[in-house]
Amino acid sequence: MKYNLLLISIFIVALAACTKESNFKAPETVTYTPKKNAYRAIEITGTNAHWGDFTLYINYDKESLNSVIRTNSQNDTVGNISLVHNQGYDFCVLRDYVPSVDRDSIQRLDKQLQEKHGSGNYSLWDSIPKSAETIWDANIYYYTDGRIKKITIKNYLPNEKSEEVGDDFDYKYILKSRSSSTYEYNENSDIIIDRIVYDEFNPKDQDIFERSLYKTEALYDKNKVASFLWFKAEGGDNFTEYNRYNYTYSGNQITAIEGENFSRQFTYNGNQVTMITNGRQTTYKLDEHGNVIEISDDQGNIFKIKYEKGNGNMNIFTLWTDQMINPFFIK
């Protein structure tokens, strides 16, 4: 299935699917109480394939993200996340600060600065012309009671030509995918359905894209997810189920999620949770409140998270479908 995210891994979605099921409306008489996190992330340090070593410094305006600054291992500011709060929706954008000149020009600039100031007496990064390139952006639409109604996301990738020199050099990021999620809730204010429109763009012609329509649905046994259903609609027809994940628990702890071609096992050792997904391992460390304070995987990615007491919404970076198949995410 092409629809996935991300993180950080980071990455969310809009437009209601135009299918015969799209007329569903929640009862007007239901009173919803949005669920809030008691703690919120304020700093994330780590390393991944795209950013290398990094730190995210997270700021809030009341209960919502306001801004995030990303620095590298030399403490240079190399990216940011900004939010614009509007009536009924927020716009969030994640940017990388990337050189707007090719590597040959950077090497010549480095040589000039070294001759002028001497080795170690200047900052090459501060001297390089840069552009703020969007790697991810999202529109988050809310009901008047604060619940998320719909999320629209665009994901971008660095242009392969950013490694070229001369006339072939192009630093502009290109659109990879566009997705939208429209949520439906039960009377307990739990999301139970996510209607998804996913567009995959041709990297050589951004006017061409392939569209897919999906739906996911959670089935509950009291307050626990019993099954998670996956549907796809072909050509505007009704959704057809193509996979079903079944959940296993030991007490209140989830121990397994199993579906066709999907196996996820959870084992617990004190404050540490090991998750094995189709043979790949990710380890989570939790604090005394159950917040994820460290994530590491077998690909060398690692994240360490600091929290403060207070309501926040960092979980907007983890789509509901991803939250349903992995309860250990940054809040």
C-alpha positions in Angstrom: 0.0 0.0 0.0 1.5 3.3 -1.1 -0.2 5.3 1.6 2.1 5.6 4.6 3.9 8.0 6.7 5.3 9.6 8.3 7.6 10.5 10.4 10.0 11.4 11.9 8.8 10.3 11.2 7.3 12.2 10.4 4.2 12.8 8.0 -1.1 14.1 6.9 -4.4 14.8 4.6 -7.8 16.4 2.9 -10.6 16.0 0.4 -13.5 13.6 1.1 -13.4 10.5 -1.0 -16.0 10.7 -3.8 -17.5 7.3 -3.3 -21.0 6.0 -2.7 -20.2 5.8 1.1 -19.3 9.5 1.4 -22.8 10.6 2.5 -22.2 9.4 6.1 -22.9 12.1 8.7 -22.4 11.8 12.5 -25.5 12.4 14.6 -26.0 16.1 15.4 -27.1 15.3 19.0 -23.8 13.7 20.1 -21.7 15.9 22.4 -18.0 15.2 21.8 -15.1 15.8 24.2 -11.8 16.0 22.4 -9.0 13.9 24.0 -6.0 15.9 25.2 -2.5 14.8 26.1 -1.3 15.6 29.7 2.3 16.1 28.6 3.8 17.6 25.5 7.2 17.2 23.7 9.5 20.3 23.9 12.7 18.9 22.5 13.7 16.1 20.2 17.3 15.1 19.5 18.4 12.4 17.1 19.7 11.2 13.8 18.2 10.0 10.6 19.1 9.5 7.0 17.7 12.8 5.7 18.8 15.2 8.4 21.8 13.5 10.0 22.3 14.7 13.6 19.6 17.2 14.6 17.7 18.8 17.5 14.1 20.1 17.3 13.2 22.9 19.8 9.4 23.0 20.1 7.4 26.0 21.2 3.6 26.2 21.9 0.9 28.9 21.9 -1.5 27.8 24.6 -2.3 24.2 23.6 -1.1 24.3 20.0 2.3 24.1 18.3 3.6 27.6 17.4 7.0 27.0 16.0 9.8 24.5 15.8 13.5 25.2 15.1 15.8 22.5 13.8 19.6 22.7 14.4 22.4 20.4 13.3 25.3 19.0 15.3 27.2 22.4 14.9 24.2 24.2 16.4 23.4 25.8 13.0 19.8 26.6 12.3 19.1 24.3 9.3 15.3 24.1 9.2 12.0 25.0 10.9 8.4 24.2 11.3 5.9 27.1 11.4 2.2 27.2 12.0 -0.4 29.7 11.0 -3.6 29.6 13.1 -6.8 30.5 11.2 -10.5 30.4 12.1 -11.3 26.6 11.9 -8.0 25.4 10.6 -4.2 25.5 11.0 -1.6 25.5 8.3 1.7 23.8 9.2 4.9 23.7 7.1 8.2 21.9 7.6 11.2 23.4 5.8 14.8 22.5 5.1 17.3 25.3 4.7 19.3 24.1 1.6 22.2 25.7 -0.4 20.9 27.5 -3.5 24.3 27.1 -5.1 26.0 23.9 -6.3 28.8 22.1 -4.4 31.5 23.5 -6.8 30.5 27.0 -5.8 30.5 26.1 -2.1 34.0 24.7 -2.4 35.2 27.9 -4.1 33.6 29.9 -1.4 35.2 27.8 1.3 38.6 28.3 -0.2 38.1 32.1 -0.5 37.0 32.4 3.2 39.9 30.2 4.3 42.4 32.4 2.5 40.7 35.6 3.9 40.0 34.6 7.5 42.1 31.5 8.2 41.0 28.0 8.9 38.5 27.8 11.8 37.8 31.5 11.9 34.6 31.6 9.8 31.3 29.7 9.4 30.9 28.3 6.0 27.2 27.4 6.6 26.4 31.0 7.5 28.1 32.3 4.3 26.3 29.9 1.9 23.2 31.3 0.0 20.3 29.2 1.1 16.6 28.6 0.3 13.9 27.4 2.6 12.5 24.4 0.8 9.2 22.8 2.0 9.6 19.1 2.7 6.1 18.6 4.2 3.0 20.8 4.8 -0.4 20.2 6.2 -3.8 21.9 6.5 -5.6 20.7 9.7 -9.4 21.4 9.8 -11.3 21.4 13.1 -14.8 21.1 14.4 -15.9 23.9 16.7 -15.3 21.6 19.7 -11.7 21.2 18.7 -11.7 17.7 17.2 -9.8 17.3 14.0 -12.2 17.0 11.0 -9.8 16.6 8.2 -6.0 16.8 7.5 -4.4 17.4 4.1 -0.7 16.7 3.6 1.8 17.2 0.8 5.2 15.4 1.0 8.2 16.7 -1.0 11.6 15.2 -1.9 15.0 16.8 -2.7 15.5 17.0 -6.5 18.0 14.5 -7.8 19.6 17.4 -9.7 20.6 19.0 -6.4 23.7 16.8 -6.5 24.6 18.1 -10.0 26.8 21.2 -10.8 26.6 24.0 -13.2 23.5 24.3 -15.4 22.2 20.9 -14.3 22.0 22.0 -10.6 18.5 22.4 -9.2 17.9 22.8 -5.5 14.1 23.0 -5.6 12.2 20.2 -3.8 9.6 18.3 -5.9 6.1 17.2 -4.8 6.1 13.4 -4.1 2.6 12.8 -2.8 -0.6 14.5 -1.6 -3.0 12.9 0.8 -6.2 13.7 2.7 -7.8 12.0 5.7 -11.4 12.8 6.8 -12.3 11.5 10.2 -15.5 10.1 11.7 -16.0 9.7 15.5 -18.0 7.5 17.8 -19.9 8.7 20.9 -16.7 8.4 23.0 -14.9 10.9 20.8 -12.7 8.2 19.4 -11.9 8.3 15.7 -13.4 5.1 14.1 -13.1 5.8 10.4 -10.5 7.5 8.2 -11.4 8.2 4.6 -8.2 8.6 2.6 -7.5 10.1 -0.8 -3.8 9.5 -1.9 -2.1 11.0 -4.9 1.3 9.9 -6.1 3.0 12.4 -8.4 5.3 11.7 -11.4 8.7 13.2 -10.4 9.3 14.3 -14.1 5.9 15.8 -14.7 4.2 17.3 -11.6 0.9 17.6 -13.5 0.6 13.8 -13.6 -0.5 11.8 -10.6 -2.0 8.4 -9.7 -5.0 8.6 -7.3 -6.0 5.9 -4.8 -9.0 5.9 -2.5 -8.8 4.1 0.9 -10.7 3.7 4.1 -9.6 2.4 7.5 -12.0 1.5 10.3 -11.4 0.6 13.9 -13.7 -2.0 15.6 -13.7 -1.8 19.4 -14.4 -4.3 22.2 -15.3 -2.0 25.1 -12.3 0.5 25.3 -9.8 -1.7 23.3 -9.3 -1.9 19.5 -10.3 -5.5 18.5 -9.7 -5.2 14.7 -8.5 -2.7 12.2 -10.0 -2.9 8.7 -8.5 -1.8 5.4 -10.6 -0.9 2.4 -10.0 0.3 -1.1 -12.3 1.8 -3.7 -11.7 1.2 -7.4 -13.1 3.8 -9.9 -15.5 5.4 -7.4 -17.2 2.2 -6.4 -18.0 1.1 -2.9 -15.1 0.3 -0.6 -14.0 -3.3 -0.6 -12.1 -4.8 2.4 -8.7 -6.1 1.5 -7.0 -6.6 4.9 -8.0 -6.9 8.5 -5.6 -6.6 11.5 -6.6 -8.4 14.6 -5.3 -7.3 18.1 -4.0 -9.4 21.0 -3.6 -8.1 24.6 -2.2 -9.2 27.9 -4.2 -7.2 30.4 -4.1 -3.6 29.1 -0.9 -4.1 27.1 -1.1 -4.8 23.4 1.1 -7.7 22.5 0.4 -8.4 18.8 -1.3 -7.0 15.6 -1.7 -9.6 12.9 -3.0 -9.2 9.3 -2.3 -10.6 5.8 1.4 -10.0 5.1 1.6 -8.0 8.3 2.9 -9.1 11.7 3.7 -6.7 14.6 4.8 -8.1 18.0 5.3 -6.1 21.2 7.4 -7.3 24.2 7.8 -5.4 27.5 10.8 -5.2 29.8 10.4 -2.6 32.5 10.0 0.8 30.8 11.2 -0.6 27.5 9.0 -1.9 24.6 10.4 -3.8 21.7 8.4 -3.8 18.5 9.1 -6.4 15.8 7.4 -5.7 12.5 7.8 -8.3 9.8 11.3 -9.0 11.2 12.4 -5.3 11.6 13.0 -4.1 15.2 12.2 -0.7 16.9 12.7 -0.1 20.6 10.9 2.4 22.7 11.7 3.7 26.2 8.9 5.2 28.3 8.8 7.5 31.2 6.7 7.0 34.3 3.7 8.6 32.6 3.9 6.4 29.5 5.4 9.0 27.3 7.9 7.9 24.7 11.3 9.3 25.6 13.5 7.3 23.2 13.1 5.6 19.9 15.7 3.5 18.1 15.6 1.1 15.2 17.8 -1.3 13.4 18.4 1.3 10.6 20.5 3.5 12.9 17.7 6.1 13.5 17.4 7.3 17.0 15.3 10.0 18.7 15.3 11.2 22.3 12.4 13.3 23.5 11.9 15.7 26.4 8.5 16.6 27.7 6.8 19.2 29.9 3.5 19.1 31.6 0.7 20.7 29.5 -1.6 20.0 26.6 -0.1 19.9 23.1 -0.6 18.5 19.7 2.6 17.0 18.4 0.5 13.9 17.5 -0.6 15.8 14.4 2.6 14.5 12.8 1.4 10.9 13.3 -1.7 10.0 11.3 -4.5 8.3 13.0 -4.0 5.1 10.9 -0.4 5.0 12.1 -1.4 5.6 15.7 -3.9 2.7 15.5 -1.1 0.2 14.5 1.5 1.6 16.8 0.5 3.3 20.1 4.1 4.4 20.9 4.4 7.8 19.2 5.5 11.3 20.1 2.8 13.4 21.7 
